[in-house]
Structures are given as structure tokens and as C-alpha cells.
Amino acid sequence: MKPVHGYAVIDTETTGIRTGRHHRIAEIAVVHVDPHGRITDEWVTLVNPDRDLGPQAIHGIRAADARRAPRFGDLAGELVQRLSGRVVVAHNWAFDAMHLRAEFGRLGIGTPFETDAGLCTMRAAGRARLGSGRSLVDCCAAARLPERSWHTALDDARGAGDLLGFLLRSAPNAVAVTETHLRAANWAWPRLARSTVRTVQRTAVGHVEPHFLARLVERMPRDGEPVVDAYFAMLDDALLDRQISATEGDALVGLAHDLGLHKNEVVALHLSYLRDLAREAWADQVVTDDERKDLLTVATLLALDSGIVETILDEERDAGQAPVPGHDRKVGGLVLRPGDKVVLTGDMRRGRTEIVADAAAAGIRVTTAVSEQTRVLAAADPDSLSGKAKRARECGVPVVSEAAFLQALARLGR
């Protein structure tokens, strides 16, 4: 049997616990550790799971990032190269092994990742009697290892790598390599090409993405007016929840390109949109504080100077023009009406049963499937990758945040 080159410490963040329920890997990290317990290399990427991300409050992965990530099949060759010839290690190996088997199985590839094929630092810590809980956080604390940003694949893999190094030095018998480990390290993998796709990392906390307008080019005004109804319609949908998700920003940029709109033209459209909202606000001869705040929110989302709001409000008050017939741009965003059908997707912060009960009491029907009759899809993450979210975008059904939906539901129930 060929000698091994050290250890490959793996950690995965997943959309849920059970592979039988179609849960997927959403982030994976591999940290190389040499025979002496020193970390020598690390690799991490988000993985597009092609479904909703599940417990985002725990793993913190945003759909805006995951949707840009490669799928597992694109990474399989790279992953195999990083695991081959090394003893695989994980904290709670049985969990990571289960998800790795499932992901490779979807590609028709067999693996050696059975229960005893990997070295489990959780079980090893128990054998070494660290006198702690079973979690990686507890084991690392008992070993007086550094604190990390737990529940990210890379930091969890680093933590497990540090724990492995500690055990190699202090309790080598607890992490003794077995024949089963060596057979897995020398597994005869099929020939898989190493992909050229780029890895995708989590967006750093506090990072602000450039506004979607930055991706449009500035040109001189054209002769004649461009056809813009489709852009206004998409803007209506995007702004229903008073936020523009990354997916909606991409869609607006794509539509602007398809319509041949230049940046200066889109800015003019945004000003026109804000003016329509101001006109709606003046329809009852009074602009409330809530309406003024809403206009400021929209101005910010459309990359307009907040100072323009008061100017436009003054102009529209003096002009006294009626709202444009046929326009459905209401100040305040999403409005629900009794009889509306809505669909929910993702791991909501509020209990599903409670949401459905409140919706039913207000006359809103919560259905399980999206159709063209669906009013909105309320998503735990507006950039959701779920099948329901994909269907909603195909049908032109607005995808709104959980918070915006619950606010509209509360207004309806008053």
C-alpha cells in the first residue's frame, strides 16, 4: 500500500442534516496537515446547492454568494486531488462522510467514505478524555486552542486541523491510523479533470456591493424615447419589499442591456419612478412621515441623492397633478388583499405554522406551489435558489423578503 502524505481535514456546511431529504453541501473546506500536525495548505469554496440554503441563521451563507458559486460536479476533480493520498479527517466524520457520499453518488461516482474510513476528531477527543463536550468548539476550548469563526467551513476545518495536531502531540494513540484509513487514502478514483472554475468565498462582513447602476455604461442621449414599460414593471416588482436583492439587480441590469438603455437613461427613469411615487403620496393632499421615509428608502435603493426627495415633493405639491392612470406604484411597497395567494420558501425566522395561521385569519391563502396566480413568493432569503424561487422568476411572480411579507400581512390585519 502506498504511503500517505499526511491528512486532509474536511468540513462541510450543508442546507440540512439529512441527505435523504435532498439536503446538499453549500460550502466545503479542505485543510492539509502534515504528519507532525502542522497545517500546510487550505482550500475553501461555497457550493451552489441548487436549492434553498436551509438554516442560514446557523451557517450564515447568503444566497447572493451561493448563486455565484460552482456546483459540486464542477469541483469534484479538484476535491479528489486534495483528498487523494491523505488520511481524511473531520470532526463528526460520519456527518461529512454521509454528505460526500451523496454528492459523489449524484455524479455516479463511488467513494470509500464509509463510517470507519475517516479519522474522527470528535471520537478521538473522547478517547483522549479531554473532559469536554463533543462539539468542535468545546473540544478546542478544552485543548486551549484559538477561538475561530465557528460554523464556517474553513474555520471549522482549521479548528479540526488544530485539534488533530494537538492530539498527535498529546495523545497519539487516540488518532492512530488504521488499515481502513489507509485503504481510503489510496482509493482508486476515476480520472476526473481538475476544473478551471473559480472558487467563491463568503462576502466579508460589512462589505457593500457596488450599486447595479455601476454596471451600466454612460452614453449621450439618443434621438427618440426608448421603450421603458418593461423596465418600470420589473422595478415595481423589485421594490415591492423595499430592497433590491442581488438577483433583482442582475435582472434589472440584464433588462437595461436588452432594452439598450444607458446609465444616464436609467437614472432618468429612476427619477421618473420616484416622481410617480411622490405624486401618489400627494393624492390625498397629505404626505405623512411614513410616506416621506418610504420615498427616502426608494431614493437610496435607486442610487438617488436623498435630497432630491424634498425637491420632488415640493414640485409635485405645487403641480397638483393626479397620479398617472394604470400605474400601481404605491408608497409603502407591498400591499396584500384578502384572497391573494402567496407561497413561502426557505427556513423562516418565524414559525411556518404561525405565519400560515395569521395569513388565513387575514384572508390570505398560503399555497405550496407557485403559479401565475401567485401574488408573491415570500422568501427567507430574497436571492433564494429554491425550486419555488426559480418557478416564481419564470412566472414573473415577485420574490419578497419574509419581513416585508409579514409587515404587509400586519397592515392587512389591522
C-alpha positions in Angstrom: 0.0 0.0 0.0 1.3 3.4 -0.9 2.5 5.7 1.9 0.2 8.7 2.8 1.3 12.3 2.7 -0.4 13.4 5.8 -4.0 14.4 6.5 -6.8 16.1 4.6 -9.2 17.7 7.2 -12.6 18.3 5.8 -15.5 20.4 6.9 -18.9 21.0 5.1 -21.7 23.4 5.7 -25.0 22.0 4.4 -28.6 23.0 3.8 -29.8 20.5 6.4 -28.9 17.3 8.2 -30.5 14.5 6.1 -29.3 13.7 2.6 -32.5 11.6 2.2 -34.4 14.9 2.2 -32.3 16.2 -0.7 -30.1 18.4 1.5 -26.9 19.5 -0.1 -23.4 20.8 0.6 -23.3 24.6 0.5 -19.7 25.1 1.5 -16.6 22.8 1.7 -13.1 23.3 3.0 -10.1 21.0 2.9 -7.1 21.8 5.2 -3.9 19.8 4.7 -2.0 18.8 7.8 1.5 17.2 7.7 2.4 14.1 9.8 3.6 16.3 12.6 0.3 18.1 12.9 1.2 21.3 11.1 -1.3 23.0 8.7 0.4 23.3 5.3 -2.4 24.3 2.9 -6.0 25.2 2.9 -8.8 25.5 0.3 -12.4 26.5 0.6 -15.3 27.4 -1.6 -19.1 27.9 -1.5 -21.1 25.4 -3.5 -24.3 26.2 -5.3 -26.7 23.7 -3.8 -29.4 24.3 -6.4 -32.0 24.6 -3.6 -32.8 26.9 -0.6 -30.0 27.2 1.9 -31.8 25.9 5.0 -30.6 27.2 8.4 -28.9 30.4 7.3 -29.1 31.7 10.9 -26.6 29.0 11.8 -24.2 28.8 8.8 -24.6 32.4 7.7 -24.3 31.7 3.9 -26.1 34.2 1.7 -27.9 33.1 -1.4 -26.4 36.2 -3.1 -23.0 34.5 -2.7 -24.0 30.8 -3.2 -25.7 31.6 -6.5 -22.3 32.7 -8.0 -20.6 29.5 -6.7 -19.7 26.4 -8.7 -21.8 23.3 -8.3 -20.4 20.2 -6.7 -19.9 18.5 -10.0 -17.6 21.4 -11.1 -15.4 20.9 -8.0 -15.3 17.1 -7.9 -11.9 16.8 -9.7 -10.3 19.4 -7.5 -11.6 17.8 -4.4 -10.4 14.4 -5.3 -6.9 15.8 -5.9 -6.9 17.4 -2.5 -8.0 14.1 -0.8 -6.0 11.5 -2.7 -3.1 10.0 -0.8 -4.1 11.5 2.5 -5.9 10.2 5.6 -9.3 12.0 5.6 -10.2 13.7 8.9 -13.3 15.5 10.1 -14.9 16.4 13.4 -18.0 14.2 13.4 -16.7 12.4 10.3 -20.0 10.4 9.9 -21.9 13.6 9.1 -19.4 14.9 6.4 -19.0 11.4 5.0 -22.7 11.0 4.5 -22.9 14.2 2.5 -19.8 13.5 0.5 -21.2 10.0 -0.4 -24.4 11.6 -1.5 -22.8 14.4 -3.6 -20.4 12.0 -5.4 -23.3 9.5 -5.8 -25.3 12.1 -7.7 -22.4 12.1 -10.2 -22.4 8.3 -10.4 -19.0 8.1 -8.6 -18.4 5.6 -5.8 -16.4 6.7 -2.8 -14.5 5.0 0.1 -16.2 7.3 2.6 -17.8 4.8 5.0 -18.1 5.3 8.7 -14.7 3.9 9.6 -12.8 5.3 6.5 -12.1 8.7 8.1 -10.4 9.7 11.3 -13.0 11.4 13.5 -11.5 14.1 15.9 -14.8 14.0 17.9 -14.3 10.4 18.7 -10.6 10.8 19.2 -11.1 13.6 21.7 -13.4 11.2 23.6 -10.7 8.5 23.6 -8.1 11.1 24.8 -10.5 12.1 27.6 -10.3 15.8 27.0 -13.0 16.2 29.6 -15.2 18.4 27.4 -18.4 18.3 25.4 -18.5 16.7 21.9 -18.7 19.8 19.8 -15.7 21.2 18.0 -15.9 24.4 20.0 -15.9 22.5 23.3 -13.0 20.2 22.2 -10.9 23.1 21.0 -11.6 25.1 24.2 -10.6 22.1 26.3 -7.3 21.8 24.3 -6.8 25.6 24.8 -6.8 26.1 21.0 -7.6 29.5 19.4 -11.2 30.8 19.1 -12.4 30.9 15.5 -15.5 32.0 13.5 -17.3 28.7 14.0 -19.8 27.4 11.5 -17.8 28.5 8.5 -16.3 25.6 6.6 -12.8 27.0 6.6 -12.6 28.0 10.3 -14.2 24.7 11.3 -11.6 22.8 9.2 -8.8 24.9 10.7 -10.1 24.1 14.2 -10.3 20.4 13.5 -6.8 20.6 12.0 -5.5 22.3 15.1 -7.3 19.7 17.3 -5.7 16.9 15.2 -2.3 18.4 15.8 -2.9 18.7 19.5 -4.0 15.0 19.7 -1.0 13.9 17.6 1.3 15.5 20.1 -0.5 14.7 23.4 -2.5 11.5 22.7 -1.1 9.8 19.5 -2.9 6.5 20.3 -6.2 8.3 20.0 -5.5 9.3 16.4 -3.7 6.1 15.3 -4.1 5.5 11.5 -5.8 2.2 10.7 -5.7 0.0 7.6 -9.2 1.2 6.8 -7.9 4.8 6.8 -5.1 3.8 4.5 -7.3 2.0 2.1 -9.5 5.1 1.8 -6.4 7.3 1.3 -5.3 5.0 -1.6 -8.8 4.7 -3.2 -8.7 4.2 -6.9 -10.7 7.3 -8.0 -11.8 7.6 -11.6 -9.9 10.1 -13.7 -11.6 13.4 -13.1 -10.3 16.6 -14.7 -9.4 19.4 -12.3 -11.9 22.2 -13.1 -10.9 25.6 -14.1 -13.9 27.2 -12.3 -13.0 29.7 -9.7 -13.8 29.2 -6.0 -16.3 31.6 -4.4 -15.9 32.8 -0.8 -18.4 34.4 1.5 -18.8 38.1 1.2 -16.9 39.7 4.1 -19.0 41.2 6.9 -19.5 44.9 6.2 -18.7 44.7 2.5 -21.0 46.8 0.4 -21.6 45.6 -3.1 -21.5 48.3 -5.8 -24.9 49.5 -6.9 -26.2 47.7 -10.0 -26.1 51.1 -11.9 -22.3 50.9 -11.8 -22.5 48.1 -14.3 -24.2 50.3 -16.9 -22.3 52.5 -19.3 -22.9 56.2 -19.8 -23.7 57.4 -23.3 -25.0 60.5 -24.9 -28.8 60.8 -25.1 -30.4 59.2 -28.1 -32.9 60.6 -30.6 -36.4 59.5 -29.6 -37.6 57.9 -26.4 -36.7 54.3 -25.6 -39.5 51.8 -24.7 -39.3 51.5 -20.9 -42.6 50.0 -19.7 -40.8 46.6 -19.2 -38.2 48.3 -17.0 -40.7 50.1 -14.9 -42.7 46.8 -14.5 -39.6 45.0 -13.3 -38.7 47.9 -11.0 -42.2 47.7 -9.5 -41.6 44.0 -8.6 -38.1 44.5 -7.3 -39.1 47.3 -5.0 -42.2 45.6 -3.5 -40.3 44.7 -0.4 -38.3 47.9 -0.4 -35.0 46.2 -1.1 -33.3 45.2 -4.3 -31.7 41.7 -4.0 -28.6 40.7 -5.9 -30.7 38.6 -8.2 -33.1 41.5 -8.9 -30.1 43.8 -9.5 -28.8 41.4 -12.1 -32.2 41.1 -13.7 -32.5 44.9 -13.9 -29.0 45.2 -15.5 -29.8 42.5 -18.0 -33.1 44.1 -19.0 -31.5 47.5 -19.3 -28.9 46.0 -21.7 -31.7 44.2 -23.6 -33.6 47.4 -24.0 -30.4 49.3 -25.0 -30.7 51.6 -22.0 -27.6 53.6 -21.0 -26.8 54.6 -17.4 -27.9 58.2 -17.8 -31.2 57.0 -19.2 -31.7 54.6 -16.3 -31.0 57.4 -13.8 -33.7 59.5 -15.5 -36.1 56.5 -15.3 -35.4 56.2 -11.6 -36.1 59.9 -11.1 -39.4 59.5 -13.0 -40.3 56.5 -10.8 -39.6 58.5 -7.7 -41.7 61.3 -9.0 -44.6 58.9 -9.6 -44.4 57.8 -6.0 -44.4 61.4 -4.8 -47.5 62.1 -6.9 -49.2 59.1 -5.3 -48.2 60.4 -1.8 -49.9 63.7 -2.5 -53.1 62.1 -3.8 -54.8 62.7 -0.5 -53.3 66.1 -0.1 -51.1 65.0 2.8 -47.6 63.4 2.9 -47.2 61.5 6.2 -43.9 60.9 7.9 -44.1 57.2 6.9 -44.6 58.2 3.2 -41.7 60.5 3.4 -39.5 57.8 4.9 -40.6 55.4 2.2 -39.7 57.8 -0.6 -36.2 58.2 1.1 -35.8 54.5 1.1 -36.7 54.2 -2.6 -34.3 57.0 -3.5 -31.5 55.3 -1.7 -32.2 51.9 -3.4 -32.2 53.7 -6.8 -28.9 55.4 -6.0 -30.5 58.8 -6.0 -29.4 61.7 -3.7 -31.8 61.7 -0.7 -32.0 65.5 -1.0 -34.0 65.1 -4.2 -37.0 63.7 -2.3 -37.9 67.1 -0.8 -37.4 68.8 -4.1 -39.7 66.4 -5.9 -42.3 66.5 -3.1 -42.4 70.3 -3.3 -42.7 70.3 -7.1 -45.5 67.7 -7.1 -47.4 69.5 -4.4 -47.2 72.8 -6.4 -48.1 71.0 -9.7 -51.1 69.3 -8.1 -51.1 66.6 -10.8 -53.1 63.4 -10.4 -51.4 60.0 -10.3 -50.8 58.5 -13.7 -53.7 56.2 -14.5 -52.8 52.5 -14.7 -49.7 52.9 -12.5 -49.6 50.6 -9.5 -46.7 52.2 -7.6 -47.9 52.6 -4.1 -46.0 54.3 -1.4 -45.1 51.8 1.2 -44.4 48.9 -1.1 -46.2 45.5 -0.9 -50.0 45.6 -0.4 -51.9 42.4 0.2 -55.6 41.9 -0.3 -57.9 39.2 1.0 -58.0 36.3 -1.5 -54.3 36.8 -2.5 -52.4 33.6 -2.9 -48.8 33.5 -1.5 -46.1 30.9 -1.3 -43.3 30.6 1.3 -39.8 29.3 0.8 -36.8 28.8 3.0 -36.1 28.4 6.7 -38.1 31.4 8.1 -37.2 33.1 11.3 -40.8 32.9 12.4 -42.6 29.5 12.6 -44.4 28.4 9.4 -47.4 27.3 11.3 -47.8 30.7 12.9 -47.4 32.5 9.6 -49.9 30.3 7.8 -52.4 30.8 10.7 -52.0 34.6 10.6 -52.3 34.7 6.8 -55.5 32.6 6.9 -57.0 34.9 9.5 -56.4 37.8 7.2 -57.9 36.0 4.2 -54.6 35.2 2.5 -54.2 31.7 1.1 -50.8 30.1 1.6 -50.2 27.5 -1.1 -47.4 25.1 -1.7 -46.9 25.7 -5.5 -46.1 28.8 -7.4 -48.3 29.7 -10.4 -49.1 32.8 -12.4 -51.9 33.5 -9.9 -49.5 33.7 -7.0 -49.3 37.3 -5.6 -45.8 37.0 -4.1 -43.3 34.4 -3.0 -42.1 35.2 0.5 -38.6 34.0 0.9 -36.3 33.7 3.9 -33.6 35.0 1.6 -34.8 37.0 -1.4 -31.9 35.6 -3.5 -33.2 32.1 -2.8 -32.1 29.2 -5.0 -35.1 27.1 -4.2 -37.2 25.5 -6.9 -40.1 27.7 -5.8 -38.0 30.8 -6.3 -36.9 29.6 -9.7 -40.5 29.0 -10.7 -41.6 32.4 -9.4 -39.0 34.2 -11.5 -40.1 32.2 -14.6 -43.7 33.2 -13.9 -42.9 36.8 -13.2 -44.1 36.5 -9.6 -42.3 38.9 -7.2 -40.0 37.4 -4.6 -40.1 39.4 -1.4 -38.4 39.2 2.0 -40.0 37.5 5.0 -40.0 40.8 6.8 -41.8 42.7 4.0 -44.4 40.0 3.7 -45.1 40.0 7.5 -45.3 43.8 7.6 -47.9 43.7 4.7 -49.8 41.0 6.5 -49.9 43.0 9.7 -51.2 46.0 7.8 -53.9 43.9 6.3 -54.9 42.5 9.7 -55.5 46.0 11.3 
